[in-house]
Amino acid sequence: MDGGASYNPRTVEEVFRDFKGRRAGMIKALTTGIFILWKFSFSLEFIHFHLCFELSNLIFFCLVADVEEFFQQCDPEKENLCLYGFPGEQWEVNLPAEEVPPELPEPALGINFARDGMQEKDWLSLVAVHSDAWLLAVAFYFGARFGFDKADRKRLFNMINELPTIFEVVTGTGKKQVKEKSSVSNHSSNKSKSNSKRGSESQGKYSKAMQSKDEDDEGIEEEEEEEHGETLCGACGENYASDEFWIC
């Protein structure tokens, strides 16, 4: 395997482009791929009318799934095979590098052995998971090799994390998550509006209740003041306190 080390990205942007290219190639291998075109011409001649009808340069499209080719190449009878993705958005099934240690981190070995022991979609999902792990390993290998600091590593991770994983693409879970997030967002928005409305109504009821309570308290205080106020003596006409002993 020599196509993975044709150049060495040195900046965060270059490493991210390298990541995207390898990722695109591996997605091709695990999903669908190119179109094959061919042309042909033919003629129909009617004996009685001597009419000749010719269709030339008629183009037919045939969708060829890369995943079928990938499936065929991963023969369990062969040795340990790996799936490689290249920066040019190409993929390759090949034996691992012979040099030890390898120039780049190696993808999962022996992906071909499990091919016939499980359902195809499950096998492809398994390869997708290992492919995601390999892509991250290669990206952060470059980051370590070229001295990315904390800010660079964080920026690279955030750029990578904005893309769906190969596993999400292969299984379709990425689209489901987007729909679920959208529905949850709408539900949260509606719930927030409802809670806000209920809160304002509750606040209004609470304010009215507090106002009524204050009025009741004021009435009680006035009554207490009246009870504790001075009393006019009917005999002598003098005022005396209600709690005062008075003899006239």
Order of alpha helices (4+ residues) and beta strands (2+ residues): alpha-beta-beta-alpha-beta-beta-alpha-alpha-alpha-alpha-beta-beta
